[in-house]
Amino acid sequence: MSIDAYLERLGHRGPVEPTAATLRALHAAHQQVVPFENLDVALGRPVSLATADLLDKVVARRRGGFCYELNGLFAWLLGELGFTVDLLSARVRGERGLGPAFDHMALAVTVEGRVLLADVGFGDSFREPLPLAPGIAVAQGTWRYSLSPAPGGDELVLARERDGQPAEAQYHVSAAPRRLDEYLGMCDFHQQSPLSPFTQRVICSRATADGRVTLAGRRLIETAGTQKQEGLLADAEELGRVLAGRFGVTLATPDIARLWERIAPGA
């Protein structure tokens, strides 16, 4: 599978030299084209982090994935294009508090003398890379993103806020470079454990030009700026149409039926 095929998947026809402008363009395109989704987990299919398998899934079969898949493959692409990329361990802040090390994969990209935080596998988050340094607030859309030192450690806290709302911490990230094999245990956990958010729900989500479209179980949620619309899917046929039409994900009819039974048992 060629780099050109990956770039075609992203719809990127601009420069590919390892510059900050190229990184911004690829990062934004990735979030709008490749969905953040856990459909294989919901279908009970093992997730492979081998580059060849990821290229087949994301590029050839035009699927999405979760953080280890999307950021792992994006790191490969950036490295092939000449960027300096490191894998980072992050701990997501959720309902149960902070997750463990390797709960999430993010990326550090060194370009034009700066180190930037890149992340195309977190779902609803920043569109363009952020300075991997504390105290720099960056406005993107209706949100402001910033990193600040975590108490008592070497991590930085990624937070976002917008007018009229309190700051929301998304995850704690360590700047220490990591190896891919260090993520395998948590990747297995998120596929298998009943405590993982990815085994508890079905999600498919991607950025749009001015917001986001998300399938969360039966709910189809669309945002544009601060406006939000939500509706319920009626049946498996509509589920298949939404996955194909809104996310570019085409699944076999039996898989659609299995997903529908998962999100709407007995409906």
N, C-alpha and C positions, 0 to 999 in steps of 0.2 A: 504494500500500500504506500503510495507516494505522498510526499509533502503537498504536492499540487492537489491531490484529491482531498486532503484535509482542508486546505485553503478554499477549495471549491465548496466544500461542505459549509464553511463559514460564510461563503459569499464574499470573501476578501479578494479584491482585484487590485489593491494598492501596493505600495512598496513593501518589501519583505526584509530590508536591511534591519539589523538589530538596533533600532533607535527607540526612544521613548514614544514617539508618534506611532510607530508600528505596533508597539506593545499596547498602547491605548486602543488602537483600532481593533486589534485581534481580541482583546479582552472584552470590549463592548459587543463585538459581533458574536462571540462565543455565548454570551449570556442571552442574547436575543434569539439565537438559532438553536443551540443545543440545550434541551430541557434538563432541569434537575429532576430526576425521577427515580423511583424505587420499584419499578414494575417487575423486574426480575426477582427481587426479594419477595414481593407479594405473590409471585408465581412459584416460589420455591426453587429458583434456578441459581446455582452458585455464580458468584461474581469473580471473575478473574482479573488480576491486575497486570497480566503480561501484556506488553505493548502490542503484540500482534492481535491478541484477543480484543483489546480496547479499540484498535483501529478498525477491526471487523465490525464491532458493535456500533461505535459512534459514527464512524465515517461510512463504511460500506452499507450497514443496515440502517443508518440514520436514526439511531436511538440516542438516549441520553444516559444518565447514570447519577450516582451520588459522588461525594467529594473525592474519594480515593480514585475513582475512575476518571472524573472530569479533570481534576487538577493534576493527576498523574499523567494523563495523556497530554494535557496542555503543556506541562513541564517538558515532555518529550519534544513537542513541536517547537517550543521556544529554544530548546537546546540545539535542535537541528538547524534552526535559523541563525544560530550564533550568539544567542543570549547566554548570560551566566545565570543559572537557576539553581536554587536550593529548595528542598522540601522542608517545611516547617511543621512542627506539632502544635496543635491548638486544642483548647478545652472549651467546649461550647457551654454557654450558660443557659440552662433549661429549667423546667419545673422542679427538677430534683437538685438544683444547684449546678456547680461546675462539674463537667465530665472529667474523665481521667486523661492522662497524656495519650496522644494519638487518637483522641476522640474525633478529630477533624484534621484534614490536611490542607494547608495553605502553602503559598509559594513566596519566596524572596527572589526578586529579579534585580540584578545589578546592571544598570544601563546609564550611560552618559554620566558616570561618576556618582550616581545616586542608587540607593537600595530601596526598592518599592515592594509593597505588599500586593500580591496578585491573588485572586481567588475567584474562579469561575464555577465553584462547586458548593456554594453555601445557600443558594436560593436567593431570597430577597435581601440583597446587600449592595455594596458599592459597585458601580458600573465600570469605573476606570481605576487602575491601580492607585494606591495611596502611599505617601512617604512612610517608610517603615522606621518612624522616629516619633517620639512623644511630643505633644504640644502643638501639632500642626492640624488645624481644622480645615477640612476640605468640603466645600458645598457641591453636591451633586443632586440635581433635581430639587425635590422639596426637603432633602435631608442634608445634615452636616455630619461628617464622619471625622473621628479623631482617635488617636492612640494615646494612652496615658500609662505610666508605670503601675503595675499591680503591686499591692502592698506585700512587702516581705519576700520578694522573689525577683527573677530575671525576666518575667513575662510582661508583655504590654496588653492592655485591655482595649479591644476595639469596641467603640460605642458610637451610636448615632442618635441624633436628636433633631427635632424640628420645632418651629414656633408653636408655643402653647402645649407642648408635651415634654415630660421629663426625659432625660437621657436614658437610653436603653443599651445596656452592655450586651454584645453579641457573643464574643468569645475572648479568651486569653490566649495569646500566641507567644511562643518562645522563638527567638531569633537564631537559635542553635541549629545548624544544618543536620538533617536526618537522612537515614537510608530508607529505601522503599520497603525493605523487609521488616522494618520496625513497625509498620502499620498493619501487618497481616493479622495480628491477634485482634485488634479492634475492628478491622474489616470483617472478620469472622463473627465477632460479637454483634455487629450491627445487622448481619444477615440472619442470625440464628436466635439471639436472646429475646425472650418476651419482654425484657426491660428496654430494648432498643426502640426508639421512635420509628424506625424503619420497618419493624415487624408489626407495629401496632396500627399502622394506617397506610393508605395508598396515596401517593403524592406525585404530581407531575406539574412542573411550573417553569415558566420562562419569562424573561423580561420582554417588554414591548417598548415602542419608541417613547411612550410617556407614562409607562406604568408596568403592570404585570398581569399575566393571566395564569391562574392556578386551578388545578383540579385537586381537591382535597376530599377523598372519599367520593360521595355523590355530588358535592358542592362544586360548582364552577364559579370562581371568584375573579372578577376583573376590576383592576384599578387604573385610574388615569389621574395623575397628580394626587390630590387628596380625596377624589371621588371614588366610590366603590359600588359595584353592582354584584349581586349574588343570586344564583338560581340552583335548583336541584335537577339532576339528570333523571329522565323518566324511565329508561330501560337500557339494556345492553346495546341495542342498536345505536342509541344516541351516544353512549360511551365510546363506541368505535368511531363514530363520526367526529366527536370532539377530539379524541386523541389524534386522529389523522389530520383533521382540519385546523386545529388550533396549535398542535404541538409537532406535527409532522411525524408522528409515531404510528406506524401501521403494524398491527398485530393480527395473527391468525384468529379466525372466528372462535375456536375453542378457548384460546387465551382470553379473548374479550369476555366470553361467558364465565370463565373462572374468576376474572377480576370483578365482574358484576356481582357474582355470588359473594365475593369477599366484601364488597362495599355496601351491598344491599341484600343481605341474606333473606330469602323468602319473598322478596319484592316482585 
